[in-house]
Amino acid sequence: MTRLAALAPQHVATDPFIARELGEFAELVLPADALATTLETSSYTYPLNQICLHLFSPLRLKSDVPVPVKAREIYCGALRDSLSCLALRPGDHLAAPGFHVLQHQPALLFAALICGAAYTHLEEADVLGQPSLLDAVPLRTAGLTPRVRDAYLKAQRGRRPAWQHLVRNPEEACDWQAWHAFVEGCDLWQVPASNLVMEAASAGALLCSARRPGRAYLVHLQSVVPAPGRPWQLLDFTDSGQLAAADAGVYARLDDGKKPKPLQPQHLVLARRGAEYLYGGALGPRRAGRVWPVPELLAVAAQAPFLDGAVVVPVASGGAASETRFVLVGFTGQEAGDAFDAALAWRRAELRRLLAAALGEELLPDRFELVPLFARKADGAVDLAWGQAQYLGGVLFRKAQAPLFQRLVALRRAVRAAGAAGAAGPAGAEPVEPAEGGARSASAAAAAAAAARSAPPKETPWP
């Protein structure tokens, strides 16, 4: 709803069953028959410098702010991408199941249509269940994600597909062994392959690469060059806009002003290697180059009644496919060990359900960790830096197992309960504010001390 409000639409085109979820925007939904085209329907031609699209980009830090795109940028970007990056011709077919919709569309669609090719829409979930769908249409260019690659190899090993060009996003996990097994298992040694980093909000390709046969491509799995026809600069790592003095820096495209200024996104790290550049990853923790919406994720997690707070911790996976993994650490407060263990599986499933319903499966954390502790808060918000440091150092795990901290957590819970009871007061009485410095009544202090001396009470497991 927040993103829809940011667009301030005059009309909304969507399926009728989705309209019921749009709240105040449901009245703006066009009827189904209004979307049908007729021979009498007139088209509208945008002037070159007129804004024709507002797109959200998951590559930008402010991913909830729509980016205006001019018609000239869309037209030139589609021509560049179709001819230089995707190698499409009239009558060809392009498919890229699993390529992120907000990042790549409608740039991929426009690139296919502008040269007379066809864009074949395939859902990644359908291809994972039936990899032969990639052979149902004679694809010239096929965009592959690691999941689609592995599923196709498992189902079609030993069979060479009819593809004439493979495209992958170098921001995905770089698993050289998996790509070697794919090229070898499907006999793609002579099929050209290339890299491509796109952002629809930038009107198409940011980085691409030369097309090399599969055997040579494996050596250049992370080689890229800036997309042709697009002015750019290599900035240093100070986030000041200063040009890089060395052969490594951050890629930034430029605007078309008299004094060109660097534009977003600015997260692609490049290092010169001969006539090309080596893609060196992204600035900050991201998933396949896309920003992880931590504030939105934590806002949804806060709806879980069993959480006192939560933090998201990025962790480097290491291994052959080095990437960033995200861990949601939830604080449940003081609980008896048996009750906590009995509710653990259900609570993880409930968090997964909440987040998937609100943000989609693609934004689910890689791991859910719950601890029977209270979160440190400042001004009512969880201290994210503290939570990340405590988790990465293993301190949270040790605290949850230590009897001393279990007693301290029980004491904190008792103090909270006593404070809430004191603030509420007897029925019909005015709330009593604690004295300055946090002093409480003698009865509340006595109750807190008694709770600290006793073992944590056994509670009924969460349903």
NORKA-V318521 format. One record per pair of residues at least 12 apart in sequence whose ideal C-beta (glycine too) atoms are under 6 Angstrom apart, sorted by the first residue. I is the first residue (numbers start at 1). GAP is how many residues later the second one is. D is the distance in Angstrom with one decimal. If there is no record, write none. Layout:
i:I gap:GAP d:D
i:I gap:GAP d:D
This chain:
i:3 gap:61 d:5.6
i:4 gap:21 d:5.7
i:6 gap:60 d:5.6
i:7 gap:47 d:5.9
i:7 gap:59 d:5.7
i:11 gap:17 d:5.6
i:11 gap:19 d:5.4
i:12 gap:13 d:5.7
i:12 gap:16 d:4.5
i:12 gap:17 d:4.8
i:13 gap:17 d:5.3
i:46 gap:25 d:3.8
i:48 gap:23 d:5.6
i:48 gap:24 d:4.0
i:49 gap:21 d:5.8
i:50 gap:21 d:5.6
i:51 gap:17 d:4.5
i:51 gap:19 d:5.7
i:52 gap:19 d:4.6
i:53 gap:16 d:4.3
i:54 gap:12 d:3.9
i:54 gap:14 d:5.6
i:55 gap:12 d:5.4
i:55 gap:145 d:5.4
i:55 gap:146 d:4.3
i:56 gap:46 d:5.5
i:57 gap:142 d:5.7
i:57 gap:144 d:3.8
i:58 gap:44 d:5.2
i:58 gap:45 d:5.5
i:58 gap:232 d:4.0
i:58 gap:233 d:5.9
i:59 gap:140 d:5.2
i:59 gap:206 d:4.3
i:60 gap:204 d:5.2
i:60 gap:205 d:5.2
i:61 gap:230 d:6.0
i:63 gap:228 d:5.2
i:67 gap:134 d:4.0
i:69 gap:134 d:5.8
i:73 gap:130 d:3.8
i:74 gap:129 d:5.4
i:77 gap:126 d:3.4
i:77 gap:127 d:3.3
i:78 gap:32 d:4.0
i:78 gap:33 d:5.0
i:78 gap:36 d:4.3
i:80 gap:149 d:5.3
i:81 gap:30 d:4.0
i:81 gap:123 d:4.5
i:81 gap:124 d:5.1
i:82 gap:29 d:4.2
i:82 gap:32 d:5.7
i:82 gap:33 d:4.2
i:84 gap:144 d:5.4
i:85 gap:111 d:5.6
i:85 gap:120 d:4.9
i:85 gap:123 d:4.5
i:86 gap:25 d:5.8
i:86 gap:55 d:5.1
i:87 gap:78 d:5.3
i:88 gap:27 d:5.1
i:88 gap:29 d:4.4
i:90 gap:26 d:3.3
i:92 gap:25 d:4.2
i:92 gap:48 d:4.0
i:93 gap:25 d:5.1
i:93 gap:27 d:5.3
i:93 gap:44 d:5.1
i:93 gap:46 d:4.9
i:93 gap:47 d:6.0
i:94 gap:18 d:4.7
i:94 gap:23 d:5.9
i:94 gap:25 d:5.3
i:94 gap:47 d:4.9
i:95 gap:25 d:4.2
i:95 gap:27 d:5.3
i:95 gap:44 d:5.4
i:95 gap:47 d:5.8
i:96 gap:12 d:5.9
i:96 gap:47 d:2.9
i:97 gap:25 d:4.1
i:97 gap:27 d:4.6
i:97 gap:30 d:4.5
i:97 gap:51 d:5.6
i:98 gap:26 d:3.6
i:98 gap:47 d:3.7
i:98 gap:50 d:5.3
i:99 gap:44 d:5.3
i:104 gap:94 d:5.2
i:105 gap:95 d:5.9
i:107 gap:91 d:5.5
i:107 gap:93 d:4.2
i:107 gap:97 d:4.6
i:120 gap:17 d:5.1
i:127 gap:21 d:5.5
i:128 gap:23 d:4.8
i:131 gap:20 d:4.9
i:131 gap:21 d:4.4
i:131 gap:24 d:4.2
i:135 gap:26 d:5.9
i:138 gap:24 d:5.6
i:139 gap:24 d:5.4
i:140 gap:24 d:4.9
i:141 gap:24 d:4.3
i:142 gap:21 d:4.7
i:142 gap:24 d:5.9
i:143 gap:24 d:4.5
i:144 gap:24 d:5.7
i:146 gap:26 d:5.7
i:146 gap:27 d:5.8
i:149 gap:33 d:5.1
i:153 gap:29 d:5.0
i:153 gap:32 d:5.0
i:157 gap:28 d:4.6
i:160 gap:26 d:5.9
i:160 gap:27 d:4.2
i:165 gap:27 d:5.3
i:166 gap:27 d:4.0
i:167 gap:27 d:5.9
i:167 gap:29 d:5.0
i:170 gap:25 d:4.5
i:170 gap:52 d:5.3
i:170 gap:109 d:4.6
i:171 gap:117 d:4.9
i:171 gap:118 d:3.5
i:172 gap:116 d:5.0
i:173 gap:148 d:3.7
i:173 gap:150 d:4.4
i:174 gap:48 d:5.9
i:175 gap:145 d:5.1
i:175 gap:146 d:3.7
i:176 gap:45 d:5.8
i:177 gap:143 d:5.4
i:180 gap:38 d:5.7
i:183 gap:31 d:4.3
i:188 gap:26 d:4.3
i:189 gap:25 d:4.8
i:189 gap:26 d:4.6
i:190 gap:23 d:5.0
i:191 gap:23 d:5.3
i:192 gap:19 d:4.0
i:193 gap:21 d:5.7
i:193 gap:24 d:4.2
i:194 gap:15 d:4.7
i:194 gap:17 d:4.6
i:195 gap:14 d:4.1
i:195 gap:29 d:5.4
i:196 gap:12 d:5.3
i:205 gap:22 d:3.9
i:206 gap:21 d:5.9
i:207 gap:17 d:4.2
i:208 gap:19 d:5.3
i:209 gap:14 d:5.4
i:209 gap:15 d:5.1
i:222 gap:56 d:5.6
i:222 gap:57 d:4.6
i:223 gap:53 d:4.8
i:224 gap:53 d:5.5
i:224 gap:55 d:5.0
i:225 gap:51 d:5.4
i:230 gap:23 d:5.6
i:231 gap:23 d:4.3
i:232 gap:21 d:4.9
i:233 gap:19 d:5.4
i:233 gap:29 d:5.8
i:234 gap:15 d:4.0
i:235 gap:14 d:5.4
i:235 gap:15 d:4.6
i:235 gap:17 d:5.3
i:236 gap:13 d:5.6
i:241 gap:21 d:5.8
i:247 gap:25 d:3.8
i:248 gap:23 d:4.1
i:250 gap:16 d:5.4
i:251 gap:17 d:4.1
i:251 gap:19 d:5.3
i:252 gap:14 d:4.8
i:267 gap:15 d:4.7
i:267 gap:16 d:4.6
i:269 gap:12 d:5.3
i:285 gap:29 d:3.4
i:285 gap:39 d:4.5
i:292 gap:34 d:5.8
i:294 gap:18 d:4.9
i:298 gap:12 d:5.7
i:300 gap:54 d:5.7
i:300 gap:55 d:5.6
i:300 gap:58 d:4.5
i:304 gap:47 d:6.0
i:306 gap:26 d:5.6
i:306 gap:41 d:5.7
i:307 gap:23 d:4.9
i:308 gap:23 d:4.6
i:308 gap:25 d:4.5
i:308 gap:66 d:5.5
i:308 gap:67 d:5.6
i:309 gap:22 d:4.9
i:309 gap:66 d:3.3
i:309 gap:73 d:4.0
i:310 gap:20 d:4.6
i:311 gap:18 d:5.2
i:311 gap:71 d:5.9
i:311 gap:73 d:5.2
i:311 gap:76 d:3.2
i:312 gap:14 d:5.7
i:312 gap:16 d:5.8
i:313 gap:14 d:4.6
i:313 gap:16 d:5.9
i:313 gap:75 d:4.8
i:313 gap:78 d:4.8
i:314 gap:12 d:5.7
i:315 gap:12 d:5.9
i:325 gap:41 d:4.1
i:326 gap:39 d:4.8
i:326 gap:40 d:5.5
i:327 gap:40 d:4.6
i:327 gap:42 d:5.8
i:328 gap:37 d:4.1
i:328 gap:40 d:5.3
i:329 gap:40 d:4.9
i:329 gap:62 d:5.2
i:330 gap:40 d:4.7
i:331 gap:42 d:5.4
i:331 gap:43 d:5.9
i:331 gap:44 d:4.1
i:332 gap:38 d:5.6
i:332 gap:40 d:5.5
i:333 gap:41 d:5.5
i:334 gap:75 d:4.2
i:334 gap:76 d:5.0
i:334 gap:79 d:4.1
i:335 gap:37 d:4.6
i:336 gap:120 d:5.0
i:336 gap:122 d:4.7
i:336 gap:123 d:5.3
i:339 gap:120 d:4.2
i:339 gap:122 d:5.1
i:340 gap:32 d:4.8
i:342 gap:119 d:3.6
i:343 gap:118 d:5.3
i:343 gap:119 d:3.5
i:348 gap:20 d:4.5
i:351 gap:17 d:5.7
i:371 gap:25 d:5.1
i:371 gap:29 d:4.8
i:372 gap:28 d:5.8
i:373 gap:26 d:6.0
i:373 gap:36 d:5.8
i:374 gap:38 d:5.6
i:406 gap:50 d:6.0
i:407 gap:45 d:5.6
i:410 gap:41 d:5.7
i:410 gap:46 d:5.0
i:411 gap:37 d:5.9
i:411 gap:41 d:4.1
i:414 gap:34 d:4.4
i:414 gap:37 d:3.6
i:415 gap:33 d:4.9
i:418 gap:26 d:3.6
i:418 gap:29 d:5.5
i:418 gap:30 d:5.9
i:422 gap:22 d:5.8
